[in-house]
Amino acid sequence: MQKSTTTVSRPLVGFLAIGLLSLAFFLSLWPGALPGAAGATVGGAAARVGIVMAALWLALPSRNRPAAWANLTITAGAPLILAALAILRVPFRIMIPLAGFIMVVGLVLRPRPLRRPERRVD
């Protein structure tokens, strides 16, 4: 049996995200297009999965740039973590120690940068 590698197609992920978000928009305008409560259910599911697919599309690498998360540093992540905790309305006396703990864990668990071997051109 041959070992196959499957890659994720960035354009396909983008088209799926657009399609799912379009379906969610259509069903939000006409929820009666599907019988019963199926319109609202399918519309909500399509919106959630479409948002996740759009985020995945943004994070995937392309030919001209690496993945969006490849060069993320702790200094860029700390404000994002604090903003997320503030939006969730976590009390301030919990927010600062929790953010510090997350930063320390991020520093300890961060992998070391590895040099990739050069590609051989035949």
Order of alpha helices (4+ residues) and beta strands (2+ residues): alpha-alpha-alpha-alpha
